[in-house]
């Protein structure tokens, strides 16, 4: 049998084999494209998952910070630091401490309250009232004890700014003191309409 005769007999088998090879190549190409598409979708899904994980972590961190801020706010509110000033309580504390320490003569002036910052983005703002005190003291420790008592006032953060001391006369232990204090409170800001 010659080659032509063999090809005639096998022509349908060869054609079928060529079709099968073509179908296999097409299937391989489709599988490769599907694999590349799946890898791209996987990469997108991983990117989305990383982004979501980062947002979740940020939200959890912010939730913790908000919970801590709420706790701090609650403690400050319970202490009376949030809200209107309680000047009457401050003056009563000053008077009781004056009597306890034996300070006979004391004069004070509380200046109008003012905000410490002009930032309106927050719902709470630190407010400051300055107090000027002039007094005659039996000794220097009385001034320290008075400042400690005022700084322990729960309804404000009290910060001594400056004090000037002078002896009244060379023959006496009595002192004259002039001090300036800051009384800090938190005030809720009304939302802008």
C-alpha positions in Angstrom: 0.0 0.0 0.0 1.2 3.4 -1.0 1.2 6.5 1.1 -1.7 7.9 -0.8 -3.8 4.8 -0.2 -2.9 4.9 3.5 -3.9 8.6 3.6 -7.2 7.8 1.9 -8.1 5.1 4.4 -7.0 7.2 7.4 -8.3 10.6 6.2 -11.3 10.6 8.4 -9.3 9.5 11.4 -6.7 12.2 10.7 -9.4 14.9 10.2 -11.0 13.7 13.5 -7.6 13.9 15.2 -7.0 17.4 13.9 -10.5 18.5 15.1 -9.7 16.9 18.5 -6.4 18.7 18.7 -8.1 22.0 17.8 -10.8 21.4 20.4 -8.1 20.6 23.0 -6.2 23.8 22.1 -9.4 25.8 22.4 -10.3 24.2 25.7 -6.7 24.9 27.0 -7.0 28.5 25.9 -10.4 28.8 27.5 -9.1 27.2 30.7 -6.1 29.5 30.8 -8.3 32.6 30.3 -10.7 31.4 33.0 -7.8 30.8 35.3 -6.4 34.3 34.6 -9.9 35.8 35.2 -10.3 33.8 38.4 -6.8 35.1 39.6 -7.9 38.7 38.8 -11.2 38.2 40.7 -9.3 36.6 43.6 -6.8 39.6 43.7 -9.8 42.0 43.7 -11.5 40.0 46.4 -8.3 40.0 48.5 -7.9 43.8 48.0 -11.6 44.4 49.0 -11.1 42.1 52.0 -7.9 43.9 53.1 -9.7 47.2 52.7 -12.7 46.0 54.7 -10.4 44.6 57.4 -8.6 48.0 57.7 -12.0 49.8 57.9 -13.1 47.3 60.6 -9.9 47.8 62.6 -10.4 51.6 62.3 -14.0 51.3 63.4 -13.0 49.1 66.4 -10.3 51.5 67.4 -12.7 54.4 67.1 -15.3 52.5 69.1 -12.8 52.0 71.9 -11.8 55.7 71.8 -15.5 56.8 71.8 -16.2 54.4 74.7 -13.3 55.8 76.6 -14.4 59.4 75.8 -17.9 58.6 77.0 -16.5 57.2 80.3 -14.3 60.3 80.8 -17.3 62.6 79.9 -19.4 60.7 82.4 -16.9 61.1 85.2 -16.4 64.8 84.4 -20.2 65.3 84.3 -20.7 63.5 87.6 -18.0 65.6 89.2 -19.9 68.7 88.1 -17.2 69.9 85.6 -19.6 69.9 82.7 -22.2 72.6 82.5 -22.7 76.0 84.0 -20.1 77.4 86.4 -20.8 76.8 90.1 -19.4 80.1 91.4 -21.4 80.0 94.6 -19.8 76.7 95.5 -16.4 78.1 94.7 -17.0 81.1 96.9 -18.3 78.9 99.7 -15.2 76.7 99.4 -13.0 79.8 99.5 -14.8 81.1 102.6 -14.8 77.7 104.5 -11.1 77.3 103.8 -10.4 80.9 104.8 -12.0 80.3 108.2 -10.4 76.9 108.7 -6.9 78.4 108.0 -7.4 81.5 110.2 -7.2 83.9 107.3 -9.0 87.0 108.5 -9.0 89.4 105.5 -9.6 88.1 102.0 -11.0 89.9 98.9 -11.7 88.3 95.6 -12.9 89.2 92.1 -14.1 86.7 89.5 -13.8 87.9 86.0 -16.4 87.0 83.3 -16.2 83.5 81.9 -14.6 83.2 78.4 -13.9 80.3 76.1 -10.3 79.1 76.0 -10.5 78.3 72.3 -12.6 79.6 69.4 -12.9 76.1 67.9 -16.5 75.4 67.3 -16.2 71.9 65.8 -16.5 70.2 69.1 -19.5 69.8 71.3 -17.7 70.7 74.5 -15.5 73.7 75.0 -13.2 74.6 77.9 -14.3 77.8 79.6 -12.1 79.9 81.8 -13.0 82.3 84.7 -10.1 84.1 86.2 -10.2 84.9 89.9 -8.0 87.5 91.6 -7.6 87.1 95.4 -6.0 89.5 97.8 -5.5 88.3 101.4 -3.5 88.7 104.6 -2.0 85.4 105.8 -0.8 84.4 109.2 2.1 82.4 107.5 3.2 81.1 104.2 1.8 77.6 104.7 -1.7 79.0 104.8 -1.3 80.1 101.2 -0.2 76.6 100.2 -3.1 75.0 102.1 -5.6 77.5 100.6 -4.4 76.7 97.0 -4.5 72.9 97.7 -8.1 73.2 99.0 -9.2 75.3 96.0 -7.5 72.9 93.6 -9.4 70.0 95.2 -12.7 71.6 94.2 -14.5 68.9 92.1 -16.6 71.3 90.0 -13.7 73.0 88.2 -10.0 72.5 87.3 -8.3 75.2 89.4 -4.9 76.4 88.1 -2.9 79.0 90.1 -1.4 81.4 87.6 0.7 83.6 89.8 1.0 84.8 93.4 2.9 87.7 94.9 3.9 87.6 98.5 5.1 90.4 100.7 5.7 90.8 104.4 3.4 93.3 106.0 6.1 94.7 108.4 9.5 93.6 109.6 8.2 92.9 113.0 5.4 90.5 112.1 5.1 87.1 110.4 1.9 88.1 108.6 2.0 88.1 104.8 0.1 89.9 102.1 -0.7 87.8 99.1 -2.2 88.6 95.7 -2.9 85.7 93.5 -4.6 85.0 90.2 -6.3 81.6 89.5 -7.9 80.0 86.5 -11.2 78.1 87.1 -11.8 75.8 84.1 -15.0 74.1 83.3 -16.5 72.4 80.3 -19.5 73.8 78.6 -21.8 72.1 76.1 -21.9 74.0 72.8 -25.3 74.4 71.1 -25.2 73.2 67.5 -25.2 76.0 64.9 -28.5 76.3 63.2 
